[in-house]
Amino acid sequence: MANRGRPTQTKRQRERARLERSKMKDLRRAEARARREAAPPRPTDHDPDIAGIVPGPQELPDWQREFFEEEQKAKEAAELEEGKAE
């Protein structure tokens, strides 16, 4: 078996790369921390996604309301027709 040389160069390169990644992570963490500290406080009393929604039945959209009204008129017309036929 052949003896391999000492992996000092590759080991140094790996160590430098690891230290560089660690420094970059520390910088990102510091930036995120500063950004969070500088941000205005978030309101905790309400959720902006559901702001303005009232509990209970919701109002129908316009297209659905129009369709429902047309169905009601058709039903009333059919009932009047039946009443005249009798």
Secondary structure, 3 states (H helix, E strand, C coil): CCCCCCCHHHHHHHHHHHHHHHHHHHHHHHHHHHHHHHCCCCCCCCCCCCCCCCCCCCCCCHHHHHHHHHHHHHHHHHHHHHHHHC
